[in-house]
């Protein structure tokens, strides 16, 4: 029997514990690079605070277990910005990230927004390629200060149609 996959793009404050657990597992590998992810500083309490301020949390569950998460909110440029998209290691390669991106894009369009935008570490060529395969384009490059204090080189990615606007 195929696993049951469910996506809730507005999981709410009750899902903060699950979302943070996914983030910590998904982003732990960055500690090995010398530039740990700011995701590791997030707590369920801090995430609930972000939710109270307008950030939404999406969860993808496989047979009821949280397997992937993402944070998102409307950006000032008319796109739906997403970040912290992470998949727990044992669920990678099964299309969960793509499913979340597609669900986010449908939500953006249904909300009258011009597509998606996100930031990706410049050295994460695999993640950049995944997003490009899902219709996003590198729209810019720069640096961003992580919650850990590290300065990280990033690329800004946007949906193709959002780049043209």
C-alpha positions in Angstrom: 0.0 0.0 0.0 1.3 3.5 -0.9 2.0 5.9 2.0 -0.6 8.5 2.7 0.9 12.0 2.0 -0.9 15.0 3.3 0.0 18.7 3.0 -1.3 21.4 5.3 0.1 24.9 4.3 -1.4 26.5 7.4 -0.6 24.0 10.1 -0.8 26.6 12.8 0.8 27.0 16.2 -0.2 23.5 17.3 2.2 22.1 14.7 5.2 24.2 15.9 6.8 21.2 17.7 6.6 19.0 14.7 7.9 21.8 12.3 10.9 22.6 14.5 11.7 18.9 14.9 11.7 18.6 11.1 13.8 21.7 10.7 16.4 20.5 13.2 16.8 17.1 11.5 16.7 18.5 8.0 19.3 21.3 8.6 21.6 19.6 11.0 24.0 18.7 8.2 25.0 22.3 7.8 27.0 22.1 11.0 29.5 20.0 9.1 30.1 22.9 6.7 31.3 25.3 9.3 28.3 27.5 8.6 25.5 26.0 10.7 21.9 26.9 9.7 19.9 29.4 11.7 17.2 26.8 11.7 19.1 25.1 14.6 18.3 28.2 16.8 14.6 27.9 16.2 12.3 26.6 19.0 8.7 25.8 19.0 8.1 28.9 21.1 10.0 31.2 18.7 8.1 29.6 15.8 4.8 30.2 17.5 5.8 33.8 17.9 6.5 34.0 14.1 3.1 32.5 13.4 1.4 35.1 15.7 3.2 37.7 13.5 1.9 36.4 10.2 4.3 33.7 9.1 2.6 30.5 8.1 4.0 27.0 8.6 3.4 24.2 6.1 3.8 20.5 7.0 3.9 17.5 4.8 3.0 14.3 6.7 3.6 10.8 5.5 1.2 8.3 7.2 0.7 11.0 9.9 4.4 11.6 10.6 5.9 15.0 9.9 8.4 14.5 7.0 8.9 18.0 5.6 8.2 21.6 6.7 8.3 25.1 5.2 7.7 28.6 6.4 6.0 31.2 4.1 4.4 34.6 4.0 3.4 37.2 1.4 6.5 39.3 0.5 6.4 43.0 -0.2 7.3 42.3 -3.9 4.0 40.6 -4.6 5.4 37.0 -4.3 4.9 34.3 -1.7 8.3 34.1 0.1 9.2 30.7 1.5 12.1 29.5 3.6 13.3 26.8 5.8 12.0 24.2 3.4 13.4 21.0 4.8 12.8 17.2 4.4 14.0 14.8 7.1 16.9 12.7 5.7 15.0 9.3 5.5 12.3 10.9 3.3 14.5 12.7 0.8 14.3 11.8 -2.9 10.6 11.1 -2.7 9.3 14.3 -4.2 8.3 15.9 -0.9 10.1 19.2 -1.5 8.6 19.4 -5.0 5.1 18.7 -3.7 5.5 21.5 -1.1 6.7 24.0 -3.8 3.8 23.1 -6.1 1.3 23.5 -3.2 2.9 26.9 -2.3 2.7 28.1 -5.9 -1.0 27.1 -6.2 -1.6 28.9 -2.9 0.3 32.0 -4.1 -1.8 32.1 -7.3 -5.0 31.5 -5.5 -4.1 34.4 -3.2 -3.4 36.8 -6.1 0.3 36.7 -5.7 2.8 36.6 -8.6 4.5 33.3 -7.8 7.2 32.3 -5.4 10.5 33.7 -4.1 13.1 32.3 -1.8 16.8 32.5 -0.8 19.1 29.5 -1.2 22.7 29.2 0.0 24.9 29.8 -3.1 26.9 26.6 -2.6 23.7 24.4 -2.5 23.8 23.7 -6.2 21.5 20.7 -5.8 18.8 22.8 -4.1 19.1 25.5 -6.7 18.8 22.9 -9.5 15.6 21.5 -7.8 14.0 24.9 -7.7 15.1 25.6 -11.3 13.5 22.3 -12.3 10.3 23.6 -10.7 10.2 26.8 -12.7 12.2 29.1 -10.6 15.1 31.4 -11.8 18.1 32.8 -10.1 17.2 36.5 -9.9 20.0 37.8 -7.8 23.0 37.1 -5.6 24.1 38.5 -2.3 24.9 37.9 1.3 22.7 37.4 4.3 23.4 37.3 8.0 22.1 34.0 9.5 20.5 33.8 12.9 23.8 32.3 14.0 25.6 35.5 13.1 27.4 34.0 10.1 27.5 35.8 6.8 26.3 33.4 4.1 26.4 33.9 0.3 22.9 33.4 -1.1 21.0 33.4 -4.4 17.5 34.9 -4.7 15.2 32.6 -6.6 11.9 33.6 -8.1 9.2 32.0 -10.3 9.9 32.7 -13.9 6.7 34.7 -14.3 7.6 36.7 -11.1 11.0 37.6 -12.6 9.3 39.2 -15.7 7.2 41.5 -13.5 
